[in-house]
Amino acid sequence: SHLGPRPTYIGILRSSHPALRFAMHLCRPLLAHMKIEDKFMPYYRRVQEHAKKQRHRQLPFLSVSKQPSIRPPIPDPRDKLGLMKIDLAREMNVKTGDRVQVLFGSEKGKQGVITRLVQDGKNTVIVSGINLKRSFWHPEPGPGRPSIVSVECPIHITNVVLLDPVTKQPTRVKRRYMMNGECVRISKVSGSAMPDPVPVGMSERELLWAKHESQALVKEKARRGPLKEDVFGNRDHFKTLVRIVKGQAAKPGGSAAAEQSAAGDPW
């Protein structure tokens, strides 16, 4: 710029007044995080820059990196609470079509196939034949068919665990990359690769639920509000009696005349 270069910290110490140099010497710990060019770098940026250097650092020759396949995000000290939604299905390496076992609850020990990962932010899954609850009337009732159909209710993903393909025991799963760049899931119990998920289609309960919904949409539901027709019969005769009684009551001595008329003519 036309004003010349800005004074640096070292230049101030060399050419300023002794009192100013002494003050700058006392403030040296506070200025340790300032660069020579007087550009302030906040604490969270320094933490992020350090994490980036550690992530992209050069390893010695023929040394293997111990970093996980899924790199953790760059830390941000500003997020002190750390409250955020996490996709546990991705972290636990669980996919649709995997065979799992229930860990806790009334269905403990039962095994089933994951038919759907519920995408509602609650980290729940639907397992075939597990956690059945009665839901709706059978759309096509008949002999040998249940009157009320049961459906699978969601289970939290932490309540299920994958099964090892060799030992058939519960196991955790890690991800590793092969030489051709393919990402595979490895069982931590036997060290073998996990099989591909089983293709899952619509179950019989889901088809019955679709029929139930289609039939429910066709039927008209009773709406709130005034009725379209008088379901209690014709009230014109009663309205006429009420009008006569009100007219008699409005005249002097009308109450007695109304009683006589009511006693003489019950209709």
Phi, psi and omega in degrees: 000172181287345178276354181090175181292149180285146180292136178266173181296319181292322178296323178295320180293330183276324191245003184265179180294150180303321180296319179293322178294323178294320178295321179291328178293323177291329182271006182301319177299327180286334181265010183293331182273005179262140179279170181295331183274015178063029176261116182282134177242118181296167184294318183294329177290323178294322178295319180292320179296321178294320178295323179293320178295321178292328181288320184256024182287154180274123180275154175298167185294133177062027176257143184262135178286140179258013179289144178292161181295322176265105183291136177291152180294157178295129185294151177227103182298344180290333179275083185283325181286323180068027180271113179205156179279133182241135176278095183292334178296323178285322180290325180269000178059044179254135181232164176292130182103356178281147176270126185231168178232139180281136184267317187227167176097188181292339180262021184300133178091345181283150182242150180195176181254136178288118180267336182198141171264115184288118182267068179238009180080004181255001177057056178241158181227159174250121181249133184294128177075011183240140175060056181277138177225144176293133189235305189212164178287146180295127182291338180231073183293153180181177179294136181082003180245145179289144178287326179241130182268136177261145180233160178281129176264155182296148175236140178295142188293337177283352179267002177235156181218146179289158180252138178291134182290342183261305184271347182061028180250156177300140183209158169267162187231139175239162179252138176219152181257135179276178182295330179274005178089002180281136179269123181237156177261131184244133176283137180277349180276306182255346181078010180267160180285142178284141178290163178293148179299149179285135176296130185245130176248192179285132179277173180295325180293321179293323177294319177295324178294322177296318177295320179298317179295318180296321178289323180292327179287331180288321182290142178276134179265147177290127181258152177284153180129184180294144180287149181288329180226160181278107183277351182262012179096184181278125182251011181298322180296318180291325177295324178294318178298318179297322180293321179294317181295320178294323179292321178291324181290335181285336180278158176294130184072022185288333182295318179293319179296323179293323179293319180295318180295322181292324180286325182284323185235097183291342180265000000 
